[in-house]
C-alpha cells in the first residue's frame, strides 16, 4: 500500500510512495509533496526524509529540491539527474551491472548497509527518524536517545512521550525535577520525570507564577517580566515561557508550596515550614533578589497579601500580622511614622493585645485588609492604608463593619468579604463598573458599607475593577470589561452580574489582577484573559484577549 496522506480512491502506489494528484511520488524526497501530499517546501529548501530543510546532510547533495546520495541513487548516479538505464544499478557513483564490494543491492539501488539508515544491517531495515547507522546498527543521538513511534526522542523532555512512549502532556511540557530526599548536606536526591501539571496560578501586573507538580515533586514556575527579578532567575530581562525558580543551594525543585502570592515585582511562597520571597519586596526593599530567600524569622506563613510596594502575612492557621516594604499611605499599618517592627498595630477597639492578629490577609495597591482574630469566635474585617470608601488613609487598622466573616479579598479600589452565617459575599469601595456586584446607576459609583451580592461560592479573586470566582468548575467574572476582563468574548463595557468565562470547565484555581485574570483547569493547563503585557500570558501576542488563551508551558 502507499504511504499515509495519499489521495483517497487513487490507485495503490508502490511501497515508499504515495499518490498525490494522480501521480506516485516519494514524499520523503519530493519538495512539492514533502512528508504529505501538497506540502511544498519553500524556495531554497530541500526535502529530506519528509521534512523541509535549509540544507542537506554532509553526505548528501541537493538535486531538484531533494537530498540525494550520488553514490547509490540510480536516478542521480554520480551527478544530479544522471539516471542509470533499466537493469543497471548505481554503485560508487557509477552505473553498473552489479554492486561494488561493500555494497548490497536493495531493489534498484546499491546500498552500504553498514551506514545507510534506510537499510541498516540489511535491506529494508530502517532506523528511527533522526537515528544514524553505524556498522549496521541503528543509534539515536545522545540528546534524543529513546525511540517512540519510529523517531528518536528524549522521554525526559518530550511532551508527546513523557517518561514513556505515548504519555502525552496536556501542557505539552515534560520535565525532570530533582529534590533532596532528606535534610542536611549529602541527602539522597529524589528524581521524577513527568508532565508539568499546574495546581494553582497567581498573576500580577508584570508576571505570573504557578504551583506545579512533576510526578511526585512539587515546584514553582514563573514567567513574564523579570525587571525586578520577580521570576526568581538571574541574567534575563523577561521570559514568556514558564520555567522553574532557581534555588540557592542547587538545581533542585522548591518542593511543596502551601501558599503562593505575587505582586508587581515580587513573588512570595511558603514551602514546607519555610517562608521564601524573591523580587523587590521584603525586609530590604527595594533591593532585588533573584534567588528565593527567607526572612530572619521563620513564622510559617499561612496567608500572604502583596501590594504595590509592600507585603503582609499571617502565620498558619492564625497569628500576629506582619508587613514589610514601603509605608505609602500607611500601607504597613504600624502607625505614623511606621515603626518597622514589622508588626501591624491592633485597632483601637481591640480587646487587649497591641498587635493585630488575623486568619487571612489580602492586599492590592496601598490597601490591606485582614480577617481579624481577637481570640474569640468573632471574625471581623479590618483594613488599613488607602481607604476604599474615601480619599484618606489609615495607618492603624480600622474595622469595616460589625459583620462576621470567613474570608476577605482586596481589588484595585474595592474589597469583598464572605459572611460567616450565610456564605454570601458583600462588597464595598469603588463601584463605577459594577465591581461591587451592584448596578452603579442604582447604588452609585462608591459603596461605603458592605452590601450583599448574589455570589456564595467560597472562591473569589478581586482584580482592578472586577472580580472572578469559581462555581462548579466554571469561572464567572463581573465588573469592568474594558480590556476583556470578563472573558466572555463580548465587548460589553461592564457587568454588575456574573458572566461565565468562555471555554473554562474543571477550573480549580483563579487569580485576578490589573486588567487580567488566569485560571487553572483540572488537566493542569493555565488559561488567561484580558490584556496581555510583559509576557504574563506566555507567548501570545500583546493586546486584549476577550476569550481565554492557554499559557504554553
Secondary structure, 3 states (H helix, E strand, C coil): CCCCCCCCCCCCCCCCCEEECCEEECCCCCCCCCCCCCCCCCCCCEEECCEEECCCCCCCEEECCEEECCCCCCCCCCCCCCCCCCCCEEECCEEECCCCCCCEEECCEEECCCCCCCCCCCCCCCCCECCEEECCEEECCHHHCEEECCEEECCCCCCCCCCCCCCCCCCCCEEEEEEECCCCCCCCEEEEEEEEEEEEEEECCCEEEEEEEECCEEEEEEEEECCCCCCCCCCCCEEEEEEECCCCCCCCCCCCEEEEEEECCEEEEEECCEEEEEECCCCCCCCCEEEEECCCCCCCEEEEEECCCEEEEEECCCEECEEEECCHHHCCCCCCCCCCCCECECCCCCCCCCECEEEEEEEECCEEEEEECCCCCCCCEEEEEECCCCCCEEEEEEECCCCCEEEEEECCCEEEEEECCCCCEEEEEECCCCCCCCCHHHHCCEEEEEEECCCCCCCCEECCCEEEEEECCEEEEEEECCCCCCCCCCCCCEEEEEEECCCCCCEEEEEEECCEEEEEECCCCEEEEEEECCCCCCCCCCEEEEEEEECCC
